[in-house]
């Protein structure tokens, strides 16, 4: 359908709230959110009042004389975003898409909001911060408790080691994500849990899209909820290790501490969209920080260097934030390499040298079949990881 200055535009009911720099526009039926500047919001509000496109364009040009205003192009963009219900009385059919969106939006609404508020309120925020400080303090006073790459090798059987580690890691991932779910339910908002990957790690991910309904400060609680719950687990684990240093369960506690420690470090790798990344993005109000930071780094290493004035035009008032993010982006890459060097690569080396020695010297049948089973486990995990990476790539398209 063709849009003209004489067209009558009917928008879906929209919810608009002020954010850090711009506005967050929600289309409640689909649950989609969009960041828009003041000029776009002014145009939308005039359209909602039923003003003619010609009058809207004239008014916006008068209010924003330095901006290029094309109301027809703007309305066409609103149609593409799915915010227009009808043009000249002719409805735009998006029922199938909206049905899918509604099915994606809901989740975990069976958890009462008061349960979420037990774990996430003003007082508990201070408790989580205190636990973080105490955990660091315990590590400083007891360096022997600091995670070591050999902590995951509790048994002679590599299959048992892998199964125990995977089960513990899976349980901790679920607890982490359940922290996000409890936090968002504390505001009586829905969430959805999905499975994906981050680098070589298979992870569960909580969809916090509905958090855009909240004030930016409140959104930070949702992003940090998983890490907050983990501080309780680390504190209890370290406490038990100090009180019962010779207990049989200390090995399990060491794996728990190791797993949370590594995942916490990866949260600081800003070249991935981690929980900490979303906090930084939310605090700065620059909601395409990764994309802008990547483009900024490309501009530095291009053969034809981009001048400072050109960068200011491209990145506008976010330039200083993007420059700082780019530094942390690079630091995150080196942090990943450091973690791989200290933990992941030594674990792989120890595990595979051990199983290959068992395969090459099959004097013990139990050890031989344990090594074979370990290789099968490895192939299965790699296959699952490849599947998830391909699925995510297809979903992004």
C-alpha positions as CSV (number, residue, x, y, z in Angstrom):
1,X,0.0,0.0,0.0
2,X,1.2,3.5,-0.9
3,X,1.5,6.2,1.7
4,X,0.9,9.8,0.7
5,X,0.4,13.2,2.5
6,X,-3.4,12.5,2.3
7,X,-3.2,9.1,3.9
8,X,-5.0,8.4,7.2
9,X,-2.6,6.6,9.6
10,X,-3.8,4.4,12.5
11,X,-1.1,3.3,15.0
12,X,-1.3,0.5,17.4
13,X,-1.6,1.6,21.1
14,X,1.9,2.6,22.0
15,X,3.5,3.1,25.4
16,X,6.2,5.8,25.5
17,X,8.7,6.5,28.3
18,X,11.7,8.7,28.7
19,X,15.1,7.0,28.9
20,X,18.6,8.2,29.4
21,X,18.9,10.2,26.1
22,X,16.0,9.2,24.0
23,X,12.6,7.5,24.4
24,X,11.6,3.8,24.6
25,X,8.5,3.1,22.6
26,X,6.6,-0.1,23.3
27,X,4.0,-1.7,21.1
28,X,2.2,-3.8,23.8
29,X,0.5,-6.3,21.5
30,X,3.7,-7.7,20.1
31,X,5.9,-6.7,23.1
32,X,8.4,-5.0,20.8
33,X,10.5,-2.1,22.0
34,X,12.2,0.7,20.0
35,X,14.5,3.5,21.0
36,X,13.5,6.8,19.3
37,X,14.6,10.5,19.6
38,X,12.4,13.3,20.6
39,X,11.5,14.3,17.1
40,X,10.2,10.9,16.3
41,X,8.1,10.8,19.5
42,X,6.6,14.2,18.7
43,X,5.6,13.0,15.3
44,X,4.1,9.8,16.7
45,X,2.1,11.8,19.3
46,X,0.6,14.0,16.6
47,X,-0.3,10.9,14.5
48,X,-2.0,9.4,17.5
49,X,-4.2,12.5,17.7
50,X,-5.3,11.9,14.2
51,X,-3.6,14.9,12.5
52,X,-3.1,14.8,8.8
53,X,0.4,13.9,7.5
54,X,0.8,17.3,5.8
55,X,0.0,19.1,9.1
56,X,2.3,16.8,11.0
57,X,5.2,17.4,8.6
58,X,4.7,21.2,8.7
59,X,4.6,21.2,12.5
60,X,7.7,19.1,12.9
61,X,9.6,21.2,10.4
62,X,8.7,24.3,12.4
63,X,9.8,22.7,15.7
64,X,13.0,21.2,14.3
65,X,14.3,23.6,11.6
66,X,17.7,22.0,11.5
67,X,16.4,18.5,10.8
68,X,15.5,17.0,7.5
69,X,11.9,15.9,7.8
70,X,10.1,13.5,5.4
71,X,6.9,12.4,7.1
72,X,6.1,9.9,4.4
73,X,9.4,8.1,4.8
74,X,9.0,8.2,8.6
75,X,5.5,6.5,8.3
76,X,6.9,3.9,6.0
77,X,9.5,3.1,8.7
78,X,6.8,2.8,11.3
79,X,5.0,0.3,9.0
80,X,8.2,-1.7,8.7
81,X,8.6,-1.7,12.5
82,X,5.0,-3.0,12.8
83,X,3.7,0.1,14.7
84,X,1.0,1.0,12.1
85,X,-2.3,-0.8,12.4
86,X,-4.0,0.6,9.2
87,X,-3.4,3.0,6.3
88,X,-6.5,4.7,4.9
89,X,-8.6,2.2,6.9
90,X,-6.9,-0.8,5.3
91,X,-5.5,-3.0,8.0
92,X,-1.9,-4.3,7.9
93,X,-2.1,-8.0,8.6
94,X,0.5,-9.1,11.2
95,X,-1.6,-11.5,13.2
96,X,0.7,-14.5,12.7
97,X,3.8,-12.5,13.6
98,X,2.0,-11.1,16.6
99,X,0.8,-14.5,17.8
100,X,4.5,-15.7,17.7
101,X,5.6,-12.6,19.5
102,X,3.0,-13.2,22.2
103,X,4.1,-16.7,22.7
104,X,7.7,-15.5,23.0
105,X,6.8,-12.7,25.5
106,X,5.2,-14.8,28.3
107,X,6.9,-17.0,30.8
108,X,7.3,-17.9,34.5
109,X,4.2,-15.8,35.4
110,X,3.3,-18.6,37.9
111,X,6.0,-17.2,40.2
112,X,4.4,-14.6,42.4
113,X,6.0,-11.2,42.3
114,X,6.4,-11.2,46.1
115,X,8.7,-14.2,45.9
116,X,11.0,-12.2,43.6
117,X,10.9,-9.2,46.0
118,X,12.2,-11.5,48.8
119,X,15.5,-11.8,46.9
120,X,15.6,-8.5,45.1
121,X,14.9,-5.4,47.0
122,X,16.9,-2.4,48.3
123,X,18.2,-4.2,51.3
124,X,19.2,-7.4,49.5
125,X,21.2,-5.3,47.0
126,X,23.4,-4.2,49.8
127,X,23.7,-7.8,51.1
128,X,24.9,-9.0,47.7
129,X,27.5,-6.2,47.5
130,X,28.7,-7.1,51.0
131,X,29.0,-10.8,50.1
132,X,31.1,-9.9,47.1
133,X,33.5,-7.9,49.3
134,X,33.6,-10.7,51.9
135,X,34.4,-13.3,49.2
136,X,37.3,-11.2,47.9
137,X,38.5,-10.8,51.4
138,X,38.4,-14.6,52.0
139,X,40.5,-15.2,48.9
140,X,43.1,-12.6,50.0
141,X,43.4,-14.2,53.5
142,X,43.3,-17.8,52.2
143,X,45.0,-17.9,48.8
144,X,45.0,-21.7,48.9
145,X,41.2,-21.5,48.3
146,X,41.8,-19.7,45.0
147,X,40.5,-21.8,42.1
148,X,43.1,-24.1,40.4
149,X,42.7,-25.8,37.0
150,X,43.1,-29.3,38.6
151,X,40.1,-28.8,40.8
152,X,37.8,-30.5,38.3
153,X,39.8,-33.7,38.4
154,X,38.4,-35.4,41.5
155,X,38.5,-39.0,40.2
156,X,40.8,-41.2,38.1
157,X,37.9,-41.7,35.7
158,X,37.7,-38.8,33.2
159,X,34.1,-39.7,32.4
160,X,33.2,-39.2,36.0
161,X,35.2,-35.9,36.1
162,X,33.4,-34.6,33.1
163,X,29.9,-35.7,34.2
164,X,30.4,-34.2,37.7
165,X,31.7,-31.0,36.2
166,X,28.9,-30.7,33.6
167,X,26.2,-31.5,36.1
168,X,27.6,-28.9,38.6
169,X,28.0,-26.3,35.8
170,X,24.5,-27.0,34.5
171,X,23.0,-26.6,37.9
172,X,24.9,-23.3,38.5
173,X,23.8,-22.0,35.1
174,X,20.1,-22.7,35.9
175,X,20.5,-21.0,39.3
176,X,22.2,-18.0,37.7
177,X,19.3,-17.7,35.2
178,X,16.7,-18.3,37.8
179,X,18.2,-15.2,39.6
180,X,17.3,-13.2,36.5
181,X,13.8,-14.7,36.4
182,X,13.2,-13.9,40.1
183,X,14.5,-10.3,39.6
184,X,12.1,-9.7,36.7
185,X,9.2,-11.4,38.4
186,X,9.8,-9.0,41.3
187,X,8.4,-6.3,39.0
188,X,5.6,-8.6,37.9
189,X,7.1,-8.9,34.3
190,X,7.4,-12.1,32.2
191,X,10.6,-13.8,31.1
192,X,11.6,-16.7,28.8
193,X,14.5,-19.1,29.2
194,X,16.3,-20.4,26.1
195,X,19.6,-22.3,25.4
196,X,22.5,-20.9,23.4
197,X,26.3,-20.6,23.5
198,X,28.9,-18.1,24.5
199,X,32.2,-18.8,22.8
200,X,32.7,-22.6,23.5
201,X,30.3,-22.7,26.5
202,X,26.7,-23.9,26.2
203,X,24.6,-21.5,28.3
204,X,21.0,-20.8,29.2
205,X,19.8,-17.3,28.5
206,X,16.9,-15.4,30.0
207,X,15.0,-13.0,27.7
208,X,14.7,-9.8,29.6
209,X,13.1,-7.8,26.8
210,X,10.2,-6.7,29.0
211,X,12.7,-5.0,31.3
212,X,12.5,-2.0,28.8
213,X,9.3,-1.2,30.6
214,X,11.3,-0.2,33.7
215,X,13.4,2.8,34.6
216,X,17.1,2.4,33.6
217,X,18.2,2.2,37.2
218,X,15.8,-0.7,37.9
219,X,17.0,-2.6,34.8
220,X,20.5,-2.9,36.3
221,X,19.1,-5.1,39.1
222,X,17.8,-7.5,36.5
223,X,21.1,-7.7,34.7
224,X,23.2,-8.3,37.8
225,X,20.7,-10.7,39.4
226,X,22.4,-13.9,38.3
227,X,25.8,-12.8,39.6
228,X,24.2,-11.6,42.8
229,X,22.8,-15.1,43.6
230,X,26.2,-16.6,42.8
231,X,27.8,-14.5,45.5
232,X,25.7,-16.4,48.1
233,X,26.8,-19.7,46.6
234,X,30.5,-18.7,46.7
235,X,30.3,-17.4,50.2
236,X,28.6,-20.5,51.6
237,X,31.1,-22.8,49.7
238,X,34.2,-20.9,50.9
239,X,32.8,-20.9,54.5
240,X,32.3,-24.7,54.4
241,X,35.7,-25.2,53.0
242,X,37.2,-23.2,55.8
243,X,35.2,-24.9,58.6
244,X,35.5,-28.4,57.2
245,X,38.8,-28.4,55.3
246,X,39.2,-32.3,55.3
247,X,35.5,-33.1,54.4
248,X,34.8,-35.3,51.4
249,X,32.6,-32.7,49.9
250,X,35.4,-30.1,49.7
251,X,36.3,-31.3,46.2
252,X,32.7,-30.6,45.0
253,X,32.8,-27.1,46.6
254,X,36.1,-26.4,44.8
255,X,34.5,-27.2,41.5
256,X,31.6,-24.8,42.3
257,X,34.0,-22.0,43.2
258,X,36.1,-22.6,40.1
259,X,33.1,-22.6,37.8
260,X,31.6,-19.4,39.2
261,X,35.0,-17.7,39.2
262,X,35.6,-18.4,35.5
263,X,32.1,-17.4,34.5
264,X,32.4,-14.2,36.5
265,X,35.6,-13.3,34.7
266,X,33.9,-14.0,31.4
267,X,31.2,-11.6,32.4
268,X,33.9,-8.9,32.1
269,X,34.8,-9.7,28.5
270,X,32.9,-6.9,26.8
271,X,33.4,-8.2,23.3
272,X,30.5,-10.5,24.2
273,X,27.1,-9.3,25.3
274,X,27.4,-10.4,28.9
275,X,25.4,-9.3,32.0
276,X,28.0,-6.7,32.8
277,X,28.0,-5.5,29.2
278,X,24.3,-4.8,29.5
279,X,24.8,-2.9,32.7
280,X,27.4,-0.6,31.0
281,X,25.1,-0.2,28.0
282,X,22.2,0.7,30.3
283,X,24.2,3.1,32.4
284,X,25.7,5.0,29.4
285,X,22.4,5.0,27.5
286,X,24.3,3.8,24.4
287,X,22.2,0.8,23.4
288,X,24.3,-0.3,20.4
289,X,27.6,-0.1,22.2
290,X,29.1,-3.3,20.9
291,X,28.2,-2.5,17.3
292,X,29.5,1.1,17.6
293,X,32.7,0.0,19.4
294,X,33.4,-2.6,16.7
295,X,32.9,0.1,14.0
296,X,35.2,2.5,16.0
297,X,38.0,-0.1,16.2
298,X,37.6,-0.7,12.4
299,X,37.9,3.0,11.8
300,X,41.2,3.1,13.7
301,X,42.8,0.2,11.7
302,X,41.5,1.3,8.3
303,X,44.2,2.1,5.7
304,X,42.6,5.5,5.3
305,X,42.4,6.8,8.9
306,X,39.1,8.5,9.9
307,X,39.7,12.0,11.3
308,X,38.6,13.0,14.7
309,X,35.9,15.3,13.3
310,X,34.6,12.5,11.1
311,X,34.4,10.2,14.1
312,X,32.4,12.8,16.0
313,X,29.9,13.0,13.2
314,X,29.6,9.3,12.9
315,X,29.3,8.5,16.7
316,X,27.9,11.9,17.8
317,X,27.7,12.5,21.5
318,X,28.6,8.8,22.3
319,X,32.2,9.1,21.1
320,X,33.9,9.2,24.5
321,X,31.8,6.3,25.7
322,X,32.5,4.2,22.6
323,X,36.3,5.0,22.9
324,X,36.3,3.8,26.5
325,X,34.3,0.7,25.6
326,X,36.8,-0.1,22.8
327,X,39.6,-0.2,25.3
328,X,37.6,-2.7,27.5
329,X,36.7,-4.6,24.4
330,X,40.4,-5.3,23.7
331,X,41.1,-5.9,27.4
332,X,38.3,-8.5,27.3
333,X,40.0,-10.4,24.5
334,X,43.3,-10.5,26.4
335,X,41.4,-11.6,29.6
336,X,39.8,-14.5,27.6
337,X,43.3,-15.6,26.4
338,X,44.6,-15.3,29.9
339,X,41.8,-17.5,31.3
340,X,42.4,-20.0,28.5
341,X,46.1,-20.1,29.3
342,X,45.6,-20.5,33.1
343,X,42.6,-22.8,33.1
344,X,41.2,-24.2,29.9
345,X,44.3,-25.2,28.0
346,X,46.0,-26.9,31.0
347,X,42.7,-28.8,31.7
348,X,42.5,-30.0,28.1
349,X,46.2,-31.0,28.1
350,X,45.9,-33.0,31.3
351,X,42.6,-34.6,30.3
352,X,43.7,-35.7,26.8
353,X,47.2,-36.8,27.6
354,X,45.7,-38.9,30.3
355,X,43.1,-40.6,28.1
356,X,45.5,-41.1,25.2
357,X,47.9,-42.8,27.5
358,X,45.1,-45.1,28.6
359,X,44.2,-45.9,25.0
360,X,47.8,-46.5,24.0
361,X,48.4,-48.8,26.9
362,X,45.1,-50.8,27.3
363,X,46.4,-53.0,30.1
364,X,43.3,-52.0,32.2
365,X,40.1,-52.6,30.3
366,X,38.1,-50.3,32.6
367,X,40.6,-47.4,32.0
368,X,40.5,-48.1,28.3
369,X,36.7,-47.9,28.0
370,X,36.7,-44.9,30.3
371,X,39.0,-43.1,27.8
372,X,36.8,-44.1,24.9
373,X,33.6,-43.0,26.6
374,X,35.3,-39.6,27.4
375,X,36.1,-39.1,23.7
376,X,32.5,-39.9,22.8
377,X,31.3,-37.4,25.4
378,X,33.7,-34.8,23.8
379,X,32.3,-35.4,20.3
380,X,28.7,-35.1,21.6
381,X,29.4,-31.8,23.3
382,X,31.2,-30.4,20.3
383,X,28.4,-31.5,18.1
384,X,25.8,-29.8,20.3
385,X,27.9,-26.6,20.4
386,X,28.1,-26.5,16.6
387,X,24.4,-27.1,16.3
388,X,23.7,-24.2,18.7
389,X,26.1,-21.9,16.9
390,X,24.5,-22.7,13.5
391,X,21.0,-22.2,15.0
392,X,21.9,-18.8,16.4
393,X,23.4,-17.8,13.1
394,X,20.2,-18.8,11.3
395,X,18.1,-17.0,13.9
396,X,20.1,-13.8,13.5
397,X,19.4,-13.9,9.8
